[in-house]
C-alpha cells in the first residue's frame, strides 16, 4: 500500500530559556522528520503582554503520519522540552508547537494574521508554495 506524504507547516515558540529549547526541539524534530526545514528565529513580544519575549520560528516537513499522530508527537516533544501547565501559569513557555497547515488545510487561523508568522513562513516557503 502506498501512503500519501502529507506536507506539514508548524509554528515553534519559546519564551523560557528560549535558545536552549529551540536548539533542543530542532534536534528532536530532525530525528522525527528527516526532510524538515527551519526558518530563522525571530524575537517577538508576548502577544498578551504578560510574559517575556518569545523566540519564534516555523518549520516545514513531509510525513505519512496523520494530523492526529503529528499533533500527538508535537505535544510529546513540548513536554520533553519542559513545557508544563504550571510553568505556563507563570507565563513561562519552554516550548509551544502548533500545526499551522496540514497539506492545504490551515489551522490556528489567528496566528496566520500575525506579521511575524507571515514573514517566517515566507522565508521558507516563498510566495508560490504557501498553503
C-alpha positions in Angstrom: 0.0 0.0 0.0 1.4 3.4 -1.0 0.9 6.1 1.7 0.4 9.7 0.8 3.1 12.1 2.0 1.5 14.9 4.0 3.1 18.4 4.0 3.1 19.9 7.5 3.9 23.5 8.5 4.4 24.2 12.2 4.9 27.2 14.4 7.6 26.9 17.1 7.9 29.3 20.0 9.6 29.6 23.4 9.9 32.4 26.0 11.8 30.5 28.7 15.4 29.6 28.1 14.3 30.1 24.5 17.6 29.5 22.7 18.3 26.3 24.6 14.8 25.0 24.0 14.8 25.9 20.3 18.1 24.1 19.8 16.7 21.1 21.7 13.5 20.9 19.7 15.4 21.3 16.4 17.2 18.1 17.2 14.1 16.3 18.3 12.2 17.3 15.1 15.1 16.4 12.9 15.2 12.9 14.5 11.5 12.6 13.7 11.3 14.2 10.2 14.4 13.8 8.0 13.4 16.5 5.4 12.5 19.2 7.9 13.4 22.8 7.0 13.5 25.6 9.7 13.1 29.3 9.2 15.5 31.6 11.0 14.3 32.5 14.6 12.7 35.9 15.3 12.2 37.6 18.7 8.7 38.9 19.3 6.8 40.4 22.2 4.3 38.2 24.1 1.0 38.8 22.3 -0.8 39.1 25.6 2.0 41.4 27.0 2.1 39.2 30.2 5.3 37.4 29.8 8.9 37.6 28.4 9.6 38.0 24.7 9.4 34.9 22.6 11.8 33.3 20.1 9.7 32.0 17.2 10.4 30.1 14.0 8.4 27.9 11.6 9.3 24.6 10.0 8.0 22.5 7.1 8.3 18.8 6.6 6.6 15.8 5.0 5.3 12.7 6.7 3.0 9.8 6.2 1.6 10.4 9.7 -1.9 11.6 10.2 -2.8 15.0 11.6 -3.7 13.4 15.0 -0.4 11.5 15.0 1.7 14.6 14.2 -0.2 16.7 16.8 0.3 14.0 19.5 4.0 13.8 18.7 4.3 17.6 18.9 2.6 17.6 22.3 5.1 14.9 23.5 8.0 17.0 22.2 6.7 20.0 24.1 6.7 18.0 27.3 10.2 16.7 26.6 11.4 20.3 26.4 10.0 21.0 29.8 6.6 22.5 28.9 4.0 22.3 31.7 0.7 23.9 32.7 2.3 25.0 35.9 5.0 26.9 34.1 2.5 28.3 31.6 0.5 29.7 34.5 3.7 31.8 35.3 3.8 32.8 31.6 6.9 30.6 31.1 6.6 28.6 27.9 9.5 26.3 27.4 8.1 25.1 24.1 5.0 25.7 22.0 4.5 23.6 18.8 1.4 24.2 16.7 0.4 22.8 13.3 -0.3 25.8 11.1 -1.1 23.8 8.0 -1.6 20.1 7.2 -1.5 19.7 3.4 -3.7 22.7 2.3 -5.8 22.9 5.4 -5.0 25.8 7.7 -5.1 25.7 11.5 -4.6 28.4 14.1 -6.1 31.0 11.8 -5.4 33.9 14.2 -1.7 33.0 14.0 -1.8 33.4 10.2 -2.7 37.1 10.7 0.4 37.8 12.8 3.1 39.7 10.8 5.9 37.5 12.2 4.2 34.3 11.2 3.7 35.7 7.6 7.4 36.7 7.5 8.7 33.5 8.9 6.6 31.4 6.5 7.7 33.5 3.6 11.4 32.8 4.4 10.9 29.0 4.0 8.0 28.7 1.5 8.2 31.9 -0.6 5.1 33.2 -2.3 4.5 30.3 -4.6 4.5 27.4 -2.2 2.1 28.6 0.6 -0.9 26.6 1.6 
